[in-house]
Amino acid sequence: MPESLWRCYWSAWKKSFIYQGVATRQEFWSFIIINLIVFFLIGVGSYFLLVDVMADKTSAGGMALVWAYFIYLPLRTFGPLILLFPFLALGVRRMHDTGKSGWWFGGLMLLEIFILPMSAVLMYYVLRHFLDEVSSQQVVKSFNISASIMVAFALVWLCCKPTKIKYPTSYSDSIN
């Protein structure tokens, strides 16, 4: 039974710290897509308002710096922090819906957030003994990008799997 997009979105926010139960594909992807649209609209709308509308030709560069400092950097810093727990809880519940342990999602998130950055730092310091600084930075950067892309593809693949559980595991899942 398909639910409305907004109902699925708000259901994900209401269950931000609930790691038990299930989350449908629609609930998961509506949360992701609506948040991407919201962040995109905030960024583009504020840039358009500050730089294109408010600034004249001579002050556009300064207003772009103001936009970057007061809008873009806080949005890029605090946005993922605000979305971390709802996204993690939603991903764990999505794994339960596909019949897998929530650690599939949580493990990939731990890999992306903690293990890959630590391994990149270690790799950089080891490579500095064999290569010059610029080459070692390029190798580490390409490693980080390729590893992050692989983790993102794994997360997308896991979250796109069909539902394996036919009935909700608890009463709260059936009423929300």
C-alpha positions, 0 to 999 in steps of 0.5 A: 500500500503506497503512502504519500511522500510527505507521510513517509518523510515525516515518519522517518523524522519521527523515528529518528532514534528508533533502530527497531522495526522496518522502513520501506523503500519509499520511506527511505528514498523519500527522506533522502530525496526530499532532504537533497532537494531542501539543501539544494534549494537553500543553497541555490536560493540563498546564493541567488538572493545574496549574490545575484539580487542584492549585490551589484557588479562590483560587490558580487565577489564579496557577497559570494564570500559572505554566502560561502562563509555564512550559508554554504559552510554551515550548511555543509557542516551542520547539515550532515550532523543534523541528518546523521541519526535519522539517516542511520536509524532509517538505514538500519530499519531499511536493512531489517526490511530487506531481511539483513542485520542493521550492521550491514548499513551501520558497518558501511557508515562506520567504514565511511566515517571513521575507517577510511579517513584514518586509513587515508592519513596512515597511507599519506604518512607511509607514502610520504617516505616513498613519494614527494608530497604532491604525489602522495596527496594525489594517491590518497585523494584518488584512494579516498574518492574511489573508496567513497564511491564504492561505499556509496554504491554498496549503500545504494545497492543494499537500500534498493533491495526489495522487502523480504518481511511481509508483515511488520515486526511490531504494532508500532510499525503497523500504525505509523 
